[in-house]
Amino acid sequence: MDEKMALTYSNMFPLGEKAPHFTLPDTVSGEKISLSDTLGEKGLLVIFMCNHCPYVQHLLDPLVDLIKKYQAKGVGCVAISSNDIATYPADAPDMMAETAQKHQFSFPYLLDETQEVAKSYQAACTPDFYLFDANQCCVYRGRFDDSSPKKDVPVTGEDLIQALEALLAGTAIPEEKQRPSMGCNIKWLQD
């Protein structure tokens, strides 16, 4: 991996913190979508991701299936891409819309062009997962599972499933069960 694709771990957003507000354009519908538009009755899963990252590509279809299952149980979802699209054109809005349609996203795929939303969530890598309860308080931040593109471990979504099940059951997710996500670093705008 080159320096720009450096393996990066989550910053681990503080548990109990409120979900930072956002209003961003949806790359499929063109509409502006805000935090309140994405909340489910039971909570909200916020994912920072992008098109070109091999860590995202590795789990994308199982992730989309998992999201559909939990949306039916009252958990909202939104995906946000914050990469510098001038440097990484594969993450441009038209390509994001194409990815969303190809993989049949049941959730909005938003563009954070200024990267202010990524900064407010302390996002560091793609994918980076944040689960908020019905009061918009962070109850989980961490990985999808123990798999990665070059690891001979099946994609199960085990860590995120445990967090979602705990959310639905109204039980706390122990901090020791919250392991950082890892992936490509967010491609920050150059000053």
Backbone as CSV, one residue per row, in Angstrom:
resi,resn,N_x,N_y,N_z,CA_x,CA_y,CA_z,C_x,C_y,C_z
1,MET,0.841,-1.193,0.000,0.000,0.000,0.000,0.883,1.252,0.000
2,ASP,0.543,2.206,-0.819,1.342,3.428,-0.819,0.958,4.304,0.370
3,GLU,1.692,5.378,0.535,1.482,6.247,1.705,0.060,6.806,1.753
4,LYS,-0.521,7.104,0.581,-1.865,7.663,0.552,-2.917,6.637,0.943
5,MET,-2.585,5.343,0.849,-3.523,4.283,1.196,-3.142,3.644,2.525
6,ALA,-2.540,4.403,3.397,-2.046,3.870,4.665,-3.174,3.266,5.482
7,LEU,-2.906,2.092,6.060,-3.871,1.445,6.946,-4.104,2.355,8.146
8,THR,-5.365,2.645,8.403,-5.740,3.588,9.450,-6.838,2.977,10.308
9,TYR,-6.800,3.250,11.605,-7.808,2.764,12.542,-8.737,3.893,12.958
10,SER,-9.935,3.519,13.422,-10.917,4.492,13.919,-10.340,5.300,15.074
11,ASN,-10.854,6.512,15.223,-10.501,7.347,16.370,-11.329,7.010,17.603
12,MET,-12.379,6.218,17.445,-13.244,5.802,18.554,-13.946,7.001,19.215
13,PHE,-14.872,7.575,18.471,-15.772,8.645,18.920,-16.266,8.333,20.339
14,PRO,-16.377,9.320,21.216,-16.767,9.050,22.604,-18.177,8.460,22.743
15,LEU,-18.282,7.393,23.504,-19.591,6.807,23.799,-20.435,7.820,24.568
16,GLY,-21.724,7.838,24.289,-22.635,8.759,24.955,-22.752,10.111,24.279
17,GLU,-21.808,10.444,23.393,-21.862,11.729,22.671,-23.031,11.722,21.690
18,LYS,-23.617,12.880,21.510,-24.713,13.029,20.549,-24.169,12.990,19.122
19,ALA,-24.993,12.485,18.217,-24.626,12.448,16.798,-24.520,13.877,16.277
20,PRO,-23.383,14.258,15.725,-23.272,15.600,15.143,-24.259,15.779,13.981
21,HIS,-24.850,16.951,13.924,-25.825,17.257,12.873,-25.132,17.360,11.520
22,PHE,-25.865,17.035,10.468,-25.385,17.253,9.102,-26.569,17.489,8.183
23,THR,-26.326,18.170,7.107,-27.228,18.261,5.963,-26.325,18.200,4.744
24,LEU,-26.473,17.129,3.968,-25.583,16.866,2.838,-26.392,16.391,1.639
25,PRO,-25.846,16.550,0.430,-26.560,16.081,-0.759,-26.463,14.566,-0.924
26,ASP,-27.621,13.973,-1.232,-27.678,12.556,-1.572,-27.284,12.423,-3.041
27,THR,-26.324,11.564,-3.316,-25.803,11.464,-4.682,-26.753,10.743,-5.628
28,VAL,-27.761,10.050,-5.096,-28.724,9.370,-5.965,-29.902,10.283,-6.281
29,SER,-30.540,10.832,-5.253,-31.744,11.651,-5.462,-31.429,13.116,-5.738
30,GLY,-30.248,13.572,-5.325,-29.904,14.987,-5.460,-30.483,15.833,-4.344
31,GLU,-31.281,15.229,-3.472,-31.903,15.973,-2.373,-30.923,16.173,-1.229
32,LYS,-31.172,17.222,-0.446,-30.403,17.442,0.777,-31.003,16.563,1.870
33,ILE,-30.153,15.820,2.538,-30.583,14.896,3.587,-29.908,15.325,4.884
34,SER,-30.692,15.388,5.951,-30.126,15.773,7.246,-30.169,14.590,8.209
35,LEU,-29.504,14.750,9.322,-29.480,13.721,10.360,-30.901,13.269,10.700
36,SER,-31.798,14.208,10.919,-33.165,13.859,11.325,-33.907,13.060,10.262
37,ASP,-33.527,13.219,8.990,-34.164,12.457,7.911,-33.763,10.981,7.930
38,THR,-32.646,10.673,8.561,-32.103,9.319,8.504,-32.357,8.502,9.764
39,LEU,-32.839,9.137,10.814,-33.069,8.436,12.080,-34.143,7.373,11.945
40,GLY,-33.884,6.233,12.548,-34.897,5.201,12.646,-35.533,5.267,14.027
41,GLU,-36.611,4.557,14.217,-37.309,4.538,15.503,-36.399,4.035,16.630
42,LYS,-35.528,3.084,16.321,-34.651,2.480,17.329,-33.257,3.089,17.376
43,GLY,-32.859,3.789,16.313,-31.526,4.368,16.289,-31.043,4.626,14.873
44,LEU,-29.741,4.850,14.758,-29.154,5.213,13.473,-27.737,4.674,13.358
45,LEU,-27.453,4.073,12.205,-26.101,3.653,11.860,-25.541,4.649,10.854
46,VAL,-24.420,5.269,11.200,-23.728,6.192,10.301,-22.439,5.509,9.857
47,ILE,-22.227,5.454,8.547,-21.041,4.805,7.996,-20.279,5.799,7.140
48,PHE,-19.003,5.966,7.433,-18.129,6.721,6.534,-17.471,5.692,5.627
49,MET,-17.642,5.882,4.320,-17.127,4.924,3.352,-16.816,5.657,2.050
50,CYS,-16.324,4.936,1.084,-16.093,5.497,-0.239,-16.115,4.351,-1.237
51,ASN,-16.051,4.685,-2.506,-16.121,3.668,-3.558,-14.830,2.895,-3.737
52,HIS,-13.694,3.584,-3.731,-12.458,2.948,-4.196,-11.741,2.113,-3.143
53,CYS,-12.104,2.232,-1.885,-11.372,1.577,-0.795,-11.559,0.055,-0.834
54,PRO,-10.471,-0.723,-0.874,-10.605,-2.179,-0.884,-11.237,-2.737,0.391
55,TYR,-11.106,-2.030,1.508,-11.718,-2.479,2.762,-13.237,-2.345,2.695
56,VAL,-13.724,-1.304,2.036,-15.163,-1.130,1.832,-15.659,-2.160,0.824
57,GLN,-14.966,-2.288,-0.295,-15.376,-3.229,-1.339,-15.470,-4.651,-0.791
58,HIS,-14.578,-4.991,0.124,-14.495,-6.325,0.716,-15.788,-6.736,1.432
59,LEU,-16.466,-5.772,2.045,-17.648,-6.102,2.838,-18.931,-5.449,2.342
60,LEU,-18.893,-4.802,1.185,-20.020,-3.973,0.756,-21.328,-4.744,0.607
61,ASP,-21.341,-5.841,-0.125,-22.602,-6.552,-0.318,-23.142,-7.154,0.980
62,PRO,-22.313,-7.804,1.817,-22.839,-8.260,3.114,-23.339,-7.103,3.985
63,LEU,-22.674,-5.958,3.912,-23.102,-4.784,4.671,-24.473,-4.305,4.199
64,VAL,-24.662,-4.205,2.896,-25.946,-3.758,2.346,-27.068,-4.701,2.789
65,ASP,-26.812,-6.011,2.754,-27.817,-6.988,3.200,-28.128,-6.819,4.686
66,LEU,-27.092,-6.624,5.496,-27.270,-6.456,6.927,-28.085,-5.202,7.231
67,ILE,-27.799,-4.123,6.522,-28.529,-2.873,6.741,-30.014,-3.056,6.447
68,LYS,-30.342,-3.721,5.350,-31.756,-3.945,5.007,-32.463,-4.699,6.130
69,LYS,-31.803,-5.692,6.690,-32.388,-6.490,7.775,-32.689,-5.615,8.995
70,TYR,-31.755,-4.733,9.345,-31.951,-3.920,10.550,-32.804,-2.677,10.291
71,GLN,-32.885,-2.208,9.058,-33.827,-1.139,8.752,-35.244,-1.632,9.004
72,ALA,-35.506,-2.900,8.680,-36.827,-3.485,8.907,-37.150,-3.583,10.399
73,LYS,-36.119,-3.492,11.247,-36.300,-3.562,12.697,-36.268,-2.172,13.355
74,GLY,-36.217,-1.113,12.529,-36.307,0.238,13.069,-34.999,0.997,13.219
75,VAL,-33.917,0.490,12.616,-32.636,1.198,12.679,-32.413,1.914,11.352
76,GLY,-32.275,3.227,11.405,-31.983,3.995,10.205,-30.525,3.844,9.816
77,CYS,-30.200,4.239,8.601,-28.812,4.150,8.142,-28.527,5.247,7.132
78,VAL,-27.283,5.712,7.156,-26.800,6.666,6.165,-25.316,6.384,5.934
79,ALA,-24.897,6.471,4.680,-23.483,6.353,4.338,-23.001,7.710,3.843
80,ILE,-21.781,8.064,4.229,-21.204,9.371,3.881,-19.809,9.152,3.320
81,SER,-19.535,9.797,2.196,-18.183,9.786,1.641,-17.605,11.187,1.792
82,SER,-16.401,11.247,2.368,-15.762,12.539,2.646,-14.439,12.706,1.911
83,ASN,-14.107,11.789,1.027,-12.815,11.870,0.350,-12.719,13.065,-0.584
84,ASP,-11.498,13.511,-0.794,-11.181,14.577,-1.742,-11.438,14.040,-3.150
85,ILE,-12.519,14.496,-3.782,-12.895,13.943,-5.082,-12.020,14.465,-6.224
86,ALA,-11.309,15.556,-6.014,-10.389,16.035,-7.054,-9.218,15.068,-7.193
87,THR,-8.746,14.555,-6.079,-7.621,13.623,-6.078,-8.083,12.185,-6.319
88,TYR,-9.316,11.866,-5.890,-9.857,10.508,-6.019,-11.184,10.552,-6.778
89,PRO,-11.124,10.694,-8.109,-12.346,10.829,-8.905,-13.265,9.607,-8.849
90,ALA,-12.761,8.445,-8.448,-13.628,7.260,-8.290,-14.647,7.474,-7.177
91,ASP,-14.409,8.478,-6.324,-15.318,8.786,-5.223,-16.189,10.012,-5.511
92,ALA,-16.234,10.441,-6.767,-17.048,11.595,-7.163,-18.535,11.246,-7.086
93,PRO,-19.398,12.258,-7.010,-20.832,12.016,-6.831,-21.464,11.079,-7.863
94,ASP,-21.111,11.228,-9.137,-21.715,10.353,-10.151,-21.310,8.897,-9.941
95,MET,-20.075,8.677,-9.510,-19.601,7.317,-9.232,-20.242,6.772,-7.947
96,MET,-20.462,7.647,-6.984,-21.160,7.236,-5.756,-22.579,6.776,-6.095
97,ALA,-23.277,7.560,-6.920,-24.644,7.195,-7.320,-24.646,5.860,-8.057
98,GLU,-23.670,5.666,-8.916,-23.567,4.407,-9.663,-23.370,3.218,-8.708
99,THR,-22.501,3.395,-7.716,-22.267,2.346,-6.719,-23.538,2.049,-5.932
100,ALA,-24.225,3.091,-5.507,-25.456,2.927,-4.730,-26.514,2.165,-5.519
101,GLN,-26.627,2.474,-6.789,-27.629,1.796,-7.624,-27.209,0.361,-7.927
102,LYS,-25.947,0.162,-8.242,-25.447,-1.177,-8.570,-25.617,-2.145,-7.402
103,HIS,-25.358,-1.666,-6.190,-25.432,-2.513,-4.995,-26.776,-2.399,-4.268
104,GLN,-27.712,-1.670,-4.875,-29.077,-1.533,-4.360,-29.123,-1.035,-2.915
105,PHE,-28.452,0.103,-2.690,-28.480,0.714,-1.357,-29.927,1.041,-0.986
106,SER,-30.299,0.727,0.232,-31.619,1.075,0.766,-31.503,2.293,1.687
107,PHE,-30.396,2.987,1.594,-30.069,4.115,2.467,-29.384,5.184,1.623
108,PRO,-29.428,6.438,2.052,-28.779,7.504,1.283,-27.253,7.399,1.332
109,TYR,-26.623,7.828,0.252,-25.160,7.858,0.131,-24.799,9.316,-0.111
110,LEU,-24.344,9.977,0.943,-24.164,11.430,0.942,-22.721,11.837,0.688
111,LEU,-22.571,13.006,0.079,-21.250,13.569,-0.190,-20.941,14.681,0.808
112,ASP,-19.837,14.518,1.516,-19.344,15.503,2.485,-18.147,16.207,1.841
113,GLU,-18.439,17.052,0.885,-17.380,17.652,0.070,-16.437,18.540,0.871
114,THR,-16.948,19.237,1.885,-16.090,20.120,2.694,-15.332,19.342,3.772
115,GLN,-15.747,18.104,4.016,-15.166,17.221,5.037,-15.477,17.659,6.467
116,GLU,-16.338,18.641,6.627,-16.689,19.120,7.963,-17.440,18.056,8.768
117,VAL,-18.276,17.260,8.093,-19.032,16.231,8.808,-18.082,15.135,9.286
118,ALA,-17.168,14.709,8.438,-16.176,13.699,8.855,-15.405,14.186,10.074
119,LYS,-15.015,15.447,10.059,-14.274,16.000,11.201,-15.136,16.009,12.456
120,SER,-16.429,16.323,12.322,-17.297,16.388,13.502,-17.520,14.998,14.110
121,TYR,-17.430,13.958,13.284,-17.559,12.575,13.774,-16.200,11.963,14.132
122,GLN,-15.139,12.728,13.941,-13.775,12.236,14.171,-13.475,11.015,13.305
123,ALA,-14.086,10.972,12.125,-13.875,9.850,11.203,-12.421,9.850,10.737
124,ALA,-11.869,8.654,10.586,-10.459,8.534,10.202,-10.246,7.606,9.021
125,CYS,-11.125,6.614,8.884,-10.884,5.588,7.869,-12.183,5.208,7.168
126,THR,-12.016,4.424,6.117,-13.165,3.842,5.429,-12.972,2.338,5.400
127,PRO,-13.958,1.608,5.940,-15.206,2.076,6.545,-15.016,2.440,8.023
128,ASP,-15.836,3.340,8.501,-15.851,3.742,9.909,-17.326,3.724,10.324
129,PHE,-17.675,2.959,11.368,-19.065,2.721,11.767,-19.389,3.394,13.100
130,TYR,-20.577,4.021,13.156,-21.074,4.694,14.365,-22.534,4.304,14.543
131,LEU,-22.882,3.807,15.725,-24.263,3.429,16.012,-24.785,4.313,17.137
132,PHE,-25.926,4.940,16.870,-26.561,5.843,17.827,-27.919,5.289,18.223
133,ASP,-28.291,5.498,19.492,-29.599,5.018,19.956,-30.700,6.003,19.545
134,ALA,-31.926,5.736,20.008,-33.068,6.567,19.635,-32.932,8.006,20.136
135,ASN,-32.082,8.218,21.141,-31.825,9.575,21.644,-30.622,10.224,20.973
136,GLN,-30.108,9.576,19.926,-28.966,10.051,19.149,-27.662,10.048,19.934
137,CYS,-27.556,9.174,20.935,-26.325,9.039,21.711,-25.526,7.854,21.181
138,CYS,-24.225,8.031,21.080,-23.361,6.983,20.545,-23.296,5.795,21.511
139,VAL,-23.651,4.619,20.992,-23.596,3.399,21.799,-22.548,2.416,21.266
140,TYR,-22.109,2.633,20.027,-21.100,1.752,19.435,-20.344,2.515,18.362
141,ARG,-19.049,2.297,18.333,-18.222,2.757,17.226,-17.122,1.727,17.118
142,GLY,-16.932,1.262,15.909,-15.953,0.202,15.748,-16.063,-0.498,14.421
143,ARG,-15.663,-1.755,14.420,-15.524,-2.486,13.170,-16.775,-3.296,12.819
144,PHE,-16.812,-3.714,11.570,-17.862,-4.581,11.047,-17.649,-6.005,11.562
145,ASP,-16.418,-6.472,11.426,-16.010,-7.783,11.927,-14.487,-7.868,11.843
146,ASP,-13.955,-9.054,12.023,-12.507,-9.254,12.049,-11.910,-9.508,10.661
147,SER,-12.716,-9.456,9.626,-12.198,-9.742,8.282,-11.551,-8.508,7.670
148,SER,-10.709,-8.742,6.687,-10.130,-7.666,5.881,-9.715,-8.283,4.550
149,PRO,-9.436,-7.459,3.559,-9.183,-7.978,2.214,-8.082,-9.039,2.112
150,LYS,-7.041,-8.931,2.902,-5.926,-9.868,2.767,-5.874,-10.896,3.893
151,LYS,-6.961,-11.024,4.614,-7.022,-11.941,5.741,-7.964,-13.081,5.386
152,ASP,-7.600,-14.286,5.696,-8.440,-15.439,5.377,-9.477,-15.659,6.481
153,VAL,-10.317,-14.643,6.676,-11.370,-14.676,7.691,-12.671,-14.299,6.975
154,PRO,-13.717,-15.094,7.131,-14.963,-14.776,6.416,-15.606,-13.473,6.893
155,VAL,-16.300,-12.818,5.971,-17.055,-11.602,6.287,-18.355,-12.048,6.957
156,THR,-18.529,-11.679,8.225,-19.725,-12.080,8.972,-20.529,-10.894,9.497
157,GLY,-19.865,-9.751,9.697,-20.527,-8.608,10.325,-20.753,-8.809,11.806
158,GLU,-20.058,-9.787,12.393,-20.309,-10.200,13.780,-20.284,-9.051,14.789
159,ASP,-19.273,-8.202,14.723,-19.162,-7.121,15.720,-20.332,-6.148,15.605
160,LEU,-20.655,-5.757,14.375,-21.748,-4.807,14.182,-23.092,-5.453,14.506
161,ILE,-23.264,-6.719,14.165,-24.511,-7.421,14.497,-24.709,-7.465,16.012
162,GLN,-23.671,-7.789,16.755,-23.783,-7.809,18.222,-24.206,-6.446,18.757
163,ALA,-23.634,-5.390,18.185,-23.991,-4.034,18.619,-25.444,-3.715,18.278
164,LEU,-25.871,-4.074,17.077,-27.252,-3.810,16.666,-28.244,-4.602,17.513
165,GLU,-27.929,-5.845,17.798,-28.813,-6.667,18.625,-28.908,-6.104,20.052
166,ALA,-27.787,-5.651,20.583,-27.802,-5.028,21.915,-28.637,-3.753,21.906
167,LEU,-28.494,-2.951,20.853,-29.301,-1.735,20.728,-30.786,-2.081,20.745
168,LEU,-31.183,-3.071,19.956,-32.592,-3.448,19.880,-33.099,-4.019,21.204
169,ALA,-32.211,-4.705,21.934,-32.591,-5.282,23.226,-32.536,-4.265,24.360
170,GLY,-31.977,-3.089,24.083,-31.859,-2.058,25.110,-30.768,-2.346,26.119
171,THR,-29.771,-3.139,25.714,-28.660,-3.456,26.617,-27.397,-2.724,26.180
172,ALA,-26.541,-2.477,27.127,-25.289,-1.769,26.841,-24.349,-2.670,26.051
173,ILE,-23.549,-2.054,25.226,-22.534,-2.763,24.455,-21.213,-2.525,25.185
174,PRO,-20.656,-3.559,25.831,-19.439,-3.355,26.611,-18.320,-2.730,25.773
175,GLU,-17.595,-1.809,26.393,-16.527,-1.121,25.667,-15.459,-2.089,25.173
176,GLU,-15.203,-3.166,25.919,-14.175,-4.122,25.483,-14.598,-4.896,24.232
177,LYS,-15.892,-4.843,23.882,-16.377,-5.486,22.650,-16.376,-4.501,21.481
178,GLN,-15.862,-3.299,21.711,-15.844,-2.278,20.678,-14.403,-2.095,20.199
179,ARG,-14.113,-2.745,19.084,-12.766,-2.707,18.520,-12.743,-1.748,17.343
180,PRO,-11.660,-0.993,17.184,-11.608,-0.014,16.101,-11.790,-0.642,14.726
181,SER,-12.481,0.077,13.879,-12.532,-0.306,12.473,-11.162,0.011,11.874
182,MET,-10.884,-0.579,10.725,-9.642,-0.244,10.035,-9.902,-0.240,8.541
183,GLY,-9.124,0.562,7.866,-9.258,0.664,6.424,-8.341,1.731,5.889
184,CYS,-8.678,2.219,4.710,-7.892,3.305,4.113,-8.205,4.604,4.851
185,ASN,-7.202,5.439,4.958,-7.423,6.738,5.592,-8.346,7.586,4.727
186,ILE,-9.117,8.456,5.365,-9.905,9.433,4.607,-8.932,10.325,3.856
187,LYS,-9.258,10.600,2.613,-8.382,11.411,1.757,-8.735,12.883,1.971
188,TRP,-7.965,13.512,2.869,-8.245,14.884,3.275,-7.856,15.877,2.191
189,LEU,-8.606,16.968,2.125,-8.280,18.064,1.211,-6.930,18.645,1.613
190,GLN,-6.153,19.006,0.620,-4.855,19.624,0.887,-5.044,21.124,1.075
191,ASP,-4.381,21.672,2.059,-4.495,23.128,2.324,-3.781,23.928,1.259
